[in-house]
Amino acid sequence: MDSDSSSRRLASIDILRGLVMVLMTLDHTRDFFSDSHFSPTDLDKTSMALFLTRWITHFCAPVFVFLAGTSAYLWQSRRGADAPLSRFLLERGLLLLVLTCTLEAYAWNFRADLRHIDGGVLWAIAWSMIALAGLVKLPLGWYVAFGATMIVGHNAFDALKPADLGGFGSWWAILHTGDDVAFGDGWLLNPYYPLIPWIGVMAVGFGFGKVLTNKVWRTPRRLFTLGLTLLGVFLALRFSNVYGDPKPWQSYPDPVFTLLSFINCHKYPPSLLYLFMTLGPALLVLALAEGKAAERVGFLQVFGRTPLFYYLLHLYLIHGLAVLVAAIADGPVAAIIGGGIWSPELPQDYGYGLPVVYGIWLFVVLTLFPICQGFETLKARKPHWRWLKYL
């Protein structure tokens, strides 16, 4: 693969990753500032604007996990077959687990007691990397097939609950259902990003990295066709209501809400249709980000090249702003400190409408841009600071 093509390819990946990070920021801004204290995808309570504000952010986690696998393959391809890929994946996975239990946990709740561990997106990426560190010892086709089987087949086990499995129930919660796991003495794990099928998503993403190094397949037309194929499978399976999502769509008197029901796929755990619905359009964006089109949205690369740094910083910035706004408005500061809309002490009438949420979201993104630029410059100037490569 020539260096120019490699550069464009990495640029398109960074653009896609940067885009979903900006969307993720919208979701977390809504978490701390919205006056709607219910699930935005609850069609009995929501509005179209609120639903779509939440729904558009569904693309974030699948793209993060998928591209983490892709980036791992490209990391190895740049360094050769002898590159210590397994060690790199293992080290990075363990680092993410430490951050999940410390800096990320504190960012959500600003509390010293870190015994309540939320197994979110960093948790899923961490364990997927650790699993991939072992899987890459096998032939590529084997673990890609393993990942695809996990993605396609996991919904067949939706009816199996932890209570049905006795002593294995806690493991099943971590792997598939996402139910809380209590360890006693105040220790609690909430693995709401269960590891199946996220491990499979990363394994398939790793195989996709090989596709991107193939000159025949790396064209925008091919990527566009692949994305449309996933979308076509999604539409066919979703319309049938036969398999692929534990929550069938239904008709509403308002055709708009029927459409919303159709795209309201299950995220925790991510259903087969949820993954097809999100990864299909992601591949379309990747195709559009190739070549000269990338120049028009090049600013997104800054976020895409500093993903972990951006992720941790944006949580602290949003939560800190929420506390500051509550203090200025004589609002429920203690409740906001304790977790925003998840806090049981938060008054039901507190919060702001979507225009304010969107305004704060733009402020956060614009604030983080020069900071991430500066961090990227630091990484370039200090290549001997080994720890920087993990951010």
Backbone torsions as a table, in degrees:
resi	resn	phi	psi	omega
1	MET	NA	126.9	-178.5
2	ASP	-72.8	155.0	-173.5
3	SER	-65.5	-34.3	-179.8
4	ASP	-64.6	-44.6	178.7
5	SER	-64.5	-39.4	179.4
6	SER	-62.1	-41.0	-179.2
7	SER	-62.2	-45.6	179.7
8	ARG	-61.8	-40.8	-177.2
9	ARG	-62.8	-45.5	178.5
10	LEU	-65.5	-35.2	177.7
11	ALA	-62.9	-42.6	-179.3
12	SER	-65.6	-37.3	177.6
13	ILE	-65.8	-43.1	179.1
14	ASP	-65.2	-35.5	177.6
15	ILE	-64.2	-46.4	178.9
16	LEU	-63.0	-44.7	178.8
17	ARG	-63.8	-41.9	178.7
18	GLY	-62.7	-38.4	179.4
19	LEU	-62.1	-47.0	-177.4
20	VAL	-71.8	-24.4	174.7
21	MET	-68.8	-38.2	176.0
22	VAL	-64.4	-40.6	177.1
23	LEU	-65.5	-39.5	176.8
24	MET	-58.3	-38.6	179.5
25	THR	-62.8	-36.7	176.1
26	LEU	-61.1	-44.4	-178.8
27	ASP	-62.4	-43.7	-177.2
28	HIS	-74.7	-28.5	173.0
29	THR	-65.2	-43.5	176.2
30	ARG	-59.8	-39.0	-179.8
31	ASP	-54.9	-39.8	-173.0
32	PHE	-97.5	-14.7	-174.0
33	PHE	-121.7	-13.6	-173.5
34	SER	-70.5	147.9	174.8
35	ASP	-92.5	5.3	178.5
36	SER	-99.1	100.0	-173.9
37	HIS	-94.4	53.7	177.1
38	PHE	-152.6	170.4	179.7
39	SER	-66.0	123.9	-179.3
40	PRO	-64.1	-16.8	179.6
41	THR	-97.0	8.7	173.7
42	ASP	-78.4	103.4	-171.9
43	LEU	-69.6	-11.4	175.9
44	ASP	-83.4	-12.0	-176.7
45	LYS	-125.0	-25.8	-167.3
46	THR	-83.6	171.3	169.6
47	SER	-111.3	165.9	-179.6
48	MET	-61.9	-42.5	-178.1
49	ALA	-63.7	-43.8	179.6
50	LEU	-66.7	-42.3	178.5
51	PHE	-58.4	-49.6	-176.9
52	LEU	-68.4	-30.6	175.8
53	THR	-61.5	-38.9	176.0
54	ARG	-78.6	-42.8	-173.5
55	TRP	-63.1	-39.4	-177.1
56	ILE	-63.0	-25.1	179.9
57	THR	-82.0	-5.5	175.3
58	HIS	-62.9	-19.5	-178.7
59	PHE	-73.0	-16.0	-169.8
60	CYS	-67.2	-59.8	-173.4
61	ALA	-60.0	-47.7	178.9
62	PRO	-58.8	-39.3	-179.7
63	VAL	-68.9	-41.9	177.4
64	PHE	-55.2	-51.5	-174.4
65	VAL	-69.1	-44.7	-179.0
66	PHE	-61.2	-47.7	-177.9
67	LEU	-71.7	-24.3	174.1
68	ALA	-62.0	-40.6	175.3
69	GLY	-67.0	-43.9	179.0
70	THR	-60.2	-45.2	-179.1
71	SER	-64.4	-33.2	177.3
72	ALA	-63.8	-41.5	178.3
73	TYR	-64.8	-44.3	-179.0
74	LEU	-66.8	-34.7	175.6
75	TRP	-58.3	-44.6	179.3
76	GLN	-69.8	-40.1	-176.2
77	SER	-65.0	-31.0	178.0
78	ARG	-73.4	-25.2	-173.7
79	ARG	-105.2	-10.8	177.9
80	GLY	99.3	166.8	-174.3
81	ALA	-63.9	-23.3	-178.5
82	ASP	-86.8	2.1	179.7
83	ALA	-61.6	140.3	-177.1
84	PRO	-76.5	64.8	-174.3
85	LEU	-62.8	-45.9	-178.0
86	SER	-60.2	-42.8	179.4
87	ARG	-64.5	-42.5	179.0
88	PHE	-60.2	-46.4	-179.9
89	LEU	-64.4	-41.9	-179.7
90	LEU	-65.0	-45.8	179.6
91	GLU	-62.3	-44.8	-179.0
92	ARG	-67.9	-39.1	177.3
93	GLY	-61.9	-44.1	179.2
94	LEU	-65.4	-38.6	176.8
95	LEU	-61.0	-43.8	-180.0
96	LEU	-64.1	-35.2	176.9
97	LEU	-64.9	-41.9	177.5
98	VAL	-62.3	-44.2	179.7
99	LEU	-65.7	-35.9	177.8
100	THR	-57.9	-41.8	-175.0
101	CYS	-86.7	-6.4	-175.5
102	THR	-126.8	-86.9	-173.3
103	LEU	-63.0	-41.3	179.3
104	GLU	-69.2	-44.0	-179.9
105	ALA	-59.2	-43.2	-179.4
106	TYR	-68.5	-33.2	-179.6
107	ALA	-61.9	-36.0	-178.4
108	TRP	-76.1	-33.3	-169.1
109	ASN	-125.7	-7.5	179.9
110	PHE	46.5	48.1	-179.5
111	ARG	-131.8	151.8	-177.8
112	ALA	-79.0	-26.3	-179.7
113	ASP	-80.5	106.1	-175.4
114	LEU	-104.4	25.7	-178.4
115	ARG	-76.7	-15.4	175.4
116	HIS	-93.7	107.3	-176.0
117	ILE	-102.1	122.9	176.1
118	ASP	-95.8	117.1	178.9
119	GLY	-86.8	82.0	-178.4
120	GLY	-97.7	-144.6	-171.8
121	VAL	-67.3	-38.5	177.5
122	LEU	-64.0	-38.7	177.1
123	TRP	-58.7	-48.0	-178.4
124	ALA	-65.3	-42.4	179.2
125	ILE	-65.1	-40.3	-178.3
126	ALA	-60.1	-53.1	-178.1
127	TRP	-68.2	-31.9	177.0
128	SER	-66.1	-38.7	177.3
129	MET	-66.7	-41.1	178.6
130	ILE	-62.8	-42.0	177.0
131	ALA	-65.6	-41.2	-179.4
132	LEU	-65.5	-30.5	177.7
133	ALA	-58.4	-32.9	175.6
134	GLY	-85.0	-39.2	-176.6
135	LEU	-63.6	-32.7	-175.9
136	VAL	-69.4	-7.7	173.7
137	LYS	-73.9	-16.9	-179.9
138	LEU	-91.0	165.2	173.3
139	PRO	-58.2	145.0	-175.4
140	LEU	-53.4	-46.6	-177.8
141	GLY	-61.1	-30.6	-178.3
142	TRP	-67.2	-49.9	-175.4
143	TYR	-80.5	-22.2	171.0
144	VAL	-66.9	-42.0	176.6
145	ALA	-64.2	-38.8	176.6
146	PHE	-61.4	-45.7	179.4
147	GLY	-64.5	-42.6	179.5
148	ALA	-64.3	-38.7	178.0
149	THR	-64.8	-39.5	177.9
150	MET	-62.5	-43.0	-179.3
151	ILE	-65.4	-48.6	-174.3
152	VAL	-74.5	-35.3	-170.5
153	GLY	-96.9	-11.4	-170.5
154	HIS	-67.4	-26.8	180.0
155	ASN	-68.5	-15.3	176.3
156	ALA	-66.4	-15.6	-177.7
157	PHE	-108.1	15.9	-176.9
158	ASP	-61.4	-30.9	-177.4
159	ALA	-76.7	-12.2	-178.3
160	LEU	-83.4	119.5	-176.1
161	LYS	-109.6	156.4	179.7
162	PRO	-55.2	-36.6	-179.2
163	ALA	-63.7	-21.0	-179.6
164	ASP	-80.1	-10.2	-169.1
165	LEU	-114.5	7.5	176.1
166	GLY	61.1	-126.1	-177.0
167	GLY	-66.5	-19.1	178.1
168	PHE	-86.7	-1.5	-174.7
169	GLY	-59.6	-40.8	-179.5
170	SER	-63.9	-39.2	177.9
171	TRP	-66.0	-37.8	179.1
172	TRP	-66.6	-34.2	175.4
173	ALA	-62.1	-42.8	-179.9
174	ILE	-69.9	-36.8	-175.8
175	LEU	-81.9	-34.8	-168.4
176	HIS	-135.5	-47.4	-169.0
177	THR	-90.0	-29.0	-179.4
178	GLY	81.4	12.4	177.3
179	ASP	-67.7	152.4	177.9
180	ASP	-60.2	144.2	176.0
181	VAL	-121.6	113.0	-179.1
182	ALA	-94.3	132.3	-179.2
183	PHE	-107.1	-3.9	-177.7
184	GLY	91.8	161.6	179.7
185	ASP	56.4	32.2	176.7
186	GLY	86.4	-4.0	179.8
187	TRP	-82.4	129.4	-177.0
188	LEU	-144.0	133.9	174.5
189	LEU	-113.0	127.3	175.5
190	ASN	-112.7	86.9	-175.1
191	PRO	-83.0	64.2	-173.7
192	TYR	-72.8	-7.3	165.8
193	TYR	-108.0	77.2	-179.2
194	PRO	-61.8	150.3	-166.7
195	LEU	-72.9	-21.8	173.4
196	ILE	-98.8	120.8	14.0
197	PRO	-106.9	19.4	-174.1
198	TRP	-58.8	-37.0	176.7
199	ILE	-59.3	-40.5	178.0
200	GLY	-65.6	-37.6	178.8
201	VAL	-62.2	-42.9	179.7
202	MET	-68.3	-38.5	179.3
203	ALA	-62.9	-43.1	177.5
204	VAL	-67.3	-37.7	175.9
205	GLY	-60.6	-37.1	176.6
206	PHE	-62.2	-44.0	177.1
207	GLY	-63.3	-32.8	178.3
208	PHE	-64.6	-27.7	175.8
209	GLY	-59.0	-36.2	176.9
210	LYS	-66.0	-36.8	176.7
211	VAL	-59.1	-41.1	-176.7
212	LEU	-71.5	-16.7	176.5
213	THR	-93.7	2.9	179.3
214	ASN	-99.7	118.5	-175.4
215	LYS	-62.6	-26.3	179.7
216	VAL	-72.3	-36.8	-173.3
217	TRP	-97.0	-12.1	-171.6
218	ARG	-86.8	8.6	-179.7
219	THR	-76.9	150.3	177.2
220	PRO	-55.2	-37.5	-179.1
221	ARG	-61.8	-43.8	179.9
222	ARG	-66.0	-43.5	179.3
223	LEU	-63.9	-39.4	178.5
224	PHE	-63.6	-42.5	179.1
225	THR	-62.8	-42.1	179.2
226	LEU	-63.7	-42.4	178.0
227	GLY	-64.0	-43.2	178.3
228	LEU	-64.7	-32.9	177.9
229	THR	-63.9	-45.2	177.8
230	LEU	-62.1	-41.0	178.3
231	LEU	-65.2	-38.6	178.1
232	GLY	-63.5	-42.0	177.2
233	VAL	-64.3	-41.2	177.4
234	PHE	-58.0	-49.2	-177.7
235	LEU	-61.2	-42.3	-178.3
236	ALA	-67.0	-47.1	-179.1
237	LEU	-68.4	-40.9	-178.7
238	ARG	-65.6	-41.2	179.6
239	PHE	-62.7	-35.3	-177.3
240	SER	-71.7	-26.8	-176.3
241	ASN	56.2	27.9	-176.7
242	VAL	-94.1	-44.6	-174.2
243	TYR	-156.5	153.3	171.8
244	GLY	113.4	-9.8	178.0
245	ASP	-158.0	131.7	-177.5
246	PRO	-73.3	-7.4	-178.2
247	LYS	-119.9	97.4	-179.1
248	PRO	-63.0	150.4	174.8
249	TRP	-79.8	160.3	-178.4
250	GLN	-143.9	162.3	-179.9
251	SER	-85.3	143.8	176.2
252	TYR	-123.2	157.8	176.1
253	PRO	-56.7	-35.1	177.6
254	ASP	-90.7	117.9	-179.0
255	PRO	-57.3	-30.1	179.1
256	VAL	-62.3	-42.5	-179.5
257	PHE	-73.3	-25.2	171.3
258	THR	-63.8	-42.8	177.0
259	LEU	-63.5	-42.4	178.7
260	LEU	-62.2	-39.4	176.8
261	SER	-62.2	-37.8	-178.6
262	PHE	-63.2	-38.8	-177.3
263	ILE	-96.2	4.3	-178.3
264	ASN	-87.1	73.4	-176.1
265	CYS	-88.1	161.7	-172.6
266	HIS	-77.9	126.2	-176.7
267	LYS	-101.1	-33.1	-174.3
268	TYR	-118.2	94.5	-4.5
269	PRO	-76.7	163.2	-177.3
270	PRO	-69.8	123.1	179.6
271	SER	-75.8	166.3	174.8
272	LEU	-55.3	-45.3	-177.7
273	LEU	-69.6	-34.9	175.2
274	TYR	-59.1	-43.7	-179.1
275	LEU	-69.2	-41.2	177.2
276	PHE	-65.8	-39.0	-178.5
277	MET	-64.6	-30.1	-176.3
278	THR	-97.6	-42.3	-177.5
279	LEU	-74.0	-28.7	176.3
280	GLY	-59.2	-58.0	177.0
281	PRO	-61.5	-30.7	178.2
282	ALA	-61.1	-39.1	177.6
283	LEU	-68.0	-32.6	175.8
284	LEU	-64.6	-42.7	178.0
285	VAL	-64.0	-40.8	178.9
286	LEU	-60.5	-40.1	177.9
287	ALA	-64.2	-41.8	-179.4
288	LEU	-69.6	-24.6	-177.8
289	ALA	-82.7	-0.3	178.7
290	GLU	-78.6	151.6	171.7
291	GLY	67.9	-144.0	-174.6
292	LYS	-66.8	-25.1	179.4
293	ALA	-60.0	-27.4	-178.7
294	ALA	-65.4	-26.8	-176.4
295	GLU	-65.1	-29.2	-176.7
296	ARG	-75.3	-20.7	179.9
297	VAL	-125.9	31.3	-177.1
298	GLY	-61.9	-24.0	-179.6
299	PHE	-61.1	-25.5	179.6
300	LEU	-66.7	-22.1	179.7
301	GLN	-63.2	-30.8	179.7
302	VAL	-59.7	-44.9	178.0
303	PHE	-70.1	-37.3	-178.1
304	GLY	-70.2	-21.8	179.4
305	ARG	-93.4	-7.9	178.9
306	THR	-127.9	52.7	-167.8
307	PRO	-65.2	-49.0	-176.5
308	LEU	-70.1	-41.4	176.3
309	PHE	-57.8	-48.1	179.2
310	TYR	-61.3	-45.2	-175.6
311	TYR	-58.9	-51.4	-178.1
312	LEU	-66.5	-42.1	-177.0
313	LEU	-66.2	-39.2	-176.0
314	HIS	-67.5	-32.2	177.6
315	LEU	-64.8	-46.0	-180.0
316	TYR	-66.2	-39.0	-179.5
317	LEU	-66.3	-46.6	-179.1
318	ILE	-64.7	-46.2	-179.0
319	HIS	-65.3	-41.7	178.0
320	GLY	-62.8	-41.6	177.0
321	LEU	-63.4	-38.8	179.8
322	ALA	-62.9	-41.1	177.5
323	VAL	-66.0	-42.1	-179.9
324	LEU	-63.3	-45.4	179.3
325	VAL	-63.2	-40.9	178.7
326	ALA	-63.6	-39.0	179.6
327	ALA	-66.9	-41.9	179.9
328	ILE	-66.8	-37.7	-176.8
329	ALA	-89.7	11.4	-177.3
330	ASP	54.4	43.8	-178.1
331	GLY	-96.7	-170.2	-175.9
332	PRO	-79.2	76.0	-174.6
333	VAL	-58.9	-46.0	-177.2
334	ALA	-61.2	-40.5	179.9
335	ALA	-67.4	-39.3	178.7
336	ILE	-67.1	-40.1	176.9
337	ILE	-59.7	-37.7	-175.8
338	GLY	-81.6	7.9	174.0
339	GLY	133.3	13.9	174.6
340	GLY	65.2	-132.5	-173.7
341	ILE	-67.5	-11.9	177.9
342	TRP	-84.6	-12.6	-177.1
343	SER	-72.2	128.0	179.2
344	PRO	-67.4	-17.2	179.7
345	GLU	-85.4	-3.6	-176.9
346	LEU	-73.8	123.8	177.9
347	PRO	-59.9	140.4	-176.3
348	GLN	-67.2	-18.1	-179.5
349	ASP	-98.4	7.8	-178.9
350	TYR	-91.7	142.8	176.1
351	GLY	131.9	-175.8	-172.9
352	TYR	-134.2	156.9	179.7
353	GLY	-74.6	175.3	-175.8
354	LEU	-61.4	-35.5	177.7
355	PRO	-58.4	-41.8	177.7
356	VAL	-67.5	-42.4	178.6
357	VAL	-57.5	-45.7	-179.6
358	TYR	-66.8	-36.9	178.2
359	GLY	-64.1	-44.3	178.5
360	ILE	-65.6	-38.2	177.6
361	TRP	-58.4	-47.2	179.5
362	LEU	-63.8	-38.5	178.0
363	PHE	-61.6	-43.1	-179.7
364	VAL	-63.3	-46.2	-178.6
365	VAL	-62.5	-45.2	-179.6
366	LEU	-66.3	-33.4	178.0
367	THR	-69.1	-39.3	-176.0
368	LEU	-75.8	-22.5	-175.5
369	PHE	-59.4	-55.0	-179.8
370	PRO	-65.8	-29.8	178.5
371	ILE	-66.6	-43.9	178.7
372	CYS	-67.8	-34.8	174.8
373	GLN	-60.4	-44.8	179.3
374	GLY	-63.6	-40.0	179.1
375	PHE	-66.1	-38.3	178.0
376	GLU	-64.0	-38.9	177.1
377	THR	-63.8	-40.8	177.7
378	LEU	-60.3	-42.9	179.1
379	LYS	-61.4	-38.0	-179.8
380	ALA	-70.4	-34.6	-177.9
381	ARG	-81.0	-22.8	-175.8
382	LYS	-122.1	59.3	-178.7
383	PRO	-64.7	-19.8	-180.0
384	HIS	-80.1	-8.9	174.1
385	TRP	-82.0	92.2	-169.8
386	ARG	-58.8	-35.5	-175.5
387	TRP	-65.6	-22.4	-177.9
388	LEU	-65.6	-26.3	-176.1
389	LYS	-67.0	-20.9	-179.2
390	TYR	-81.5	-8.7	-179.6
391	LEU	-104.2	NA	NA
